[in-house]
Structure formats: C-alpha cells, structure tokens
Amino acid sequence: MKLQSIKHLFQIFLFTFSGLYFQSGLMAQEAFPEGEGRNEIFVACTQCHGLGHLTRVNLNAQEWENAVYDMVARGASIDVDDLDSIKNYLINNLSTDR
C-alpha cells in the first residue's frame, strides 16, 4: 500500500513538472517576435539555455553583443554566418535600451 502511494505521488509530481516545463517553453517562444535571427537563436541559445533564460536576463545592446561572443568563446556551436543575425535579433528584440 505504501509503495503504491509513493508511486502515485511520484506520478503526480512528474506530470505537474513536465506540464510546467512544457508551458514555460511555449510561453517563452511566444515572447520572441518573428524576424531574422529568431530561428537561429532557438537553435544556438538552447544548446545550453532554456528560452526563458533569454527573456529573464536584462541586457543592453552592448551586453548582448558581448554575451554572444562570450558564448562562442565558451564553445557554443554557432555558424559564423549566423552570428550577426543572432546578435542583431537579441539586441533589436530583447535589449533593455531598444
């Protein structure tokens, strides 16, 4: 009986956690307007971060530029051809001084 109760609680926890995780990802995706670089940030930035991270940090344009180059220096797998569109998308849509 006790084992069934533990299994049941675990299932409830797993269901709740997975629902919240899925919902936060959808809400974060909606926070990103269409534009050049949008799809690239979904691929590049989510190698290490959730999309919600990008909407929670408060960076100005210079800080976003520094962050993109810092992530590349740390090993982020970003195509060189996508760097400018990623950087510009983040600056134009998420910077505090836009």
C-alpha positions in Angstrom: 0.0 0.0 0.0 2.8 2.4 0.9 4.7 1.7 -2.3 1.5 2.5 -4.4 1.2 5.8 -2.6 4.8 6.7 -3.3 4.3 5.7 -7.0 1.2 7.8 -7.2 2.8 10.9 -5.6 5.8 10.5 -8.0 3.4 10.3 -11.0 1.6 13.5 -9.9 4.9 15.3 -9.4 6.2 14.1 -12.8 3.0 15.1 -14.6 3.0 18.6 -12.9 6.6 19.3 -13.5 6.5 18.2 -17.2 3.4 20.4 -17.7 5.1 23.4 -16.2 8.3 22.8 -18.2 6.4 22.5 -21.4 4.2 25.5 -20.7 7.2 27.7 -19.8 8.9 26.8 -23.1 5.8 27.7 -25.1 5.3 31.0 -23.3 9.0 31.8 -23.9 8.7 31.0 -27.6 5.8 33.4 -27.8 7.9 36.2 -26.3 10.1 36.2 -29.4 8.7 38.2 -32.4 9.2 37.0 -35.9 12.3 38.3 -37.5 15.7 37.5 -39.0 17.7 35.5 -36.4 14.7 34.2 -34.5 15.1 30.6 -35.6 18.8 30.8 -35.2 18.6 31.8 -31.5 16.2 28.9 -30.9 18.9 26.5 -32.1 22.0 28.3 -30.9 21.0 29.5 -27.5 19.1 26.4 -26.4 22.2 24.3 -26.7 22.9 25.4 -23.1 20.0 27.6 -22.0 16.2 27.4 -22.0 14.4 30.1 -23.9 13.1 31.5 -20.7 16.6 32.4 -19.7 16.9 34.9 -22.6 13.7 36.6 -21.6 14.7 36.9 -17.9 18.1 38.4 -18.3 18.2 42.2 -18.7 21.0 43.1 -21.0 21.6 46.3 -23.0 22.8 46.2 -26.6 26.5 46.1 -25.7 26.0 43.4 -23.2 24.0 41.2 -25.7 26.9 41.6 -28.2 29.4 40.7 -25.5 27.3 37.7 -24.4 27.1 36.3 -28.0 30.8 36.5 -28.5 31.4 35.1 -24.9 29.2 32.1 -25.7 31.2 31.4 -28.9 34.4 31.7 -26.9 33.0 29.2 -24.4 32.3 26.7 -27.2 28.8 27.4 -28.4 28.3 25.8 -31.8 27.1 28.8 -33.8 27.7 29.1 -37.5 29.8 32.2 -38.3 27.3 33.2 -40.9 24.6 33.4 -38.2 26.5 35.5 -35.6 25.3 38.9 -36.9 21.7 37.8 -37.2 21.7 36.3 -33.7 23.4 39.3 -32.2 21.1 41.8 -34.0 17.9 39.8 -33.2 18.8 39.8 -29.5 19.7 43.5 -29.5 16.6 44.6 -31.5 14.1 42.5 -29.6 15.4 41.8 -26.1 17.8 44.6 -25.1 16.9 47.0 -22.3 17.8 50.0 -24.5 15.8 49.2 -27.6 
